[in-house]
């Protein structure tokens, strides 16, 4: 759906091997049922069509404004649609066409959800990832080597009049901790599950080796 109510963050855990585990917290609606999956696919198709329509409108307005041929549109859309589109845009000012097209394109490329993840790799380290606000910009990632990880803990902080819990990584040589899931700040139960799983993945093998 193009517009939807905020969704509480949900946790997804994926452990392909005993030495690798990924925790993903996301506000993306779960598409577990067939109607939900169809709705998600329909939303993607609708977004793509709206984006194409906005680009075609800008292209057509530019060609008309500069008195250039719109034969390409006739080839792609057919003569009838090409004439209707040109007639609709010919007398419309750029001050209406441009902002409308930009607004539509922003809605198309805007990511309607936030997704953050923590990847734990035994003997290697941790990687944090936060999705960007649009599909065109890359996610923010950081890898923390195992040798730089001093501790992983859950702490509490005040946000206004509310107490919020957060998961943090203490990095050797750095004054500030690295906050995991900084945008979503999931509830304490989720943080505890991630904390236990990440520590088990990183340290259990090493502790067993020392014990043996």
Secondary structure, DSSP 4 states (H G I P E B T S, - for coil): --S------EEEEEEEETTEEEEEEE-SPP--SHHHHHHHHHHHHHHHHHHHHHHHHHHHHHHHHTT---HHHHHHH-HHHHHHHHHHHHTS-HHHHHHHHHHHHHHHHB-SS-EEEEEEETTTEEEEEE--SBTTSPPEEEEEEGGGEEEEEEEEEEETTEEEEEEEEEETT-SS-EEETTTT---HHHHHHHHHHHHHHHHHHHHHHHH-
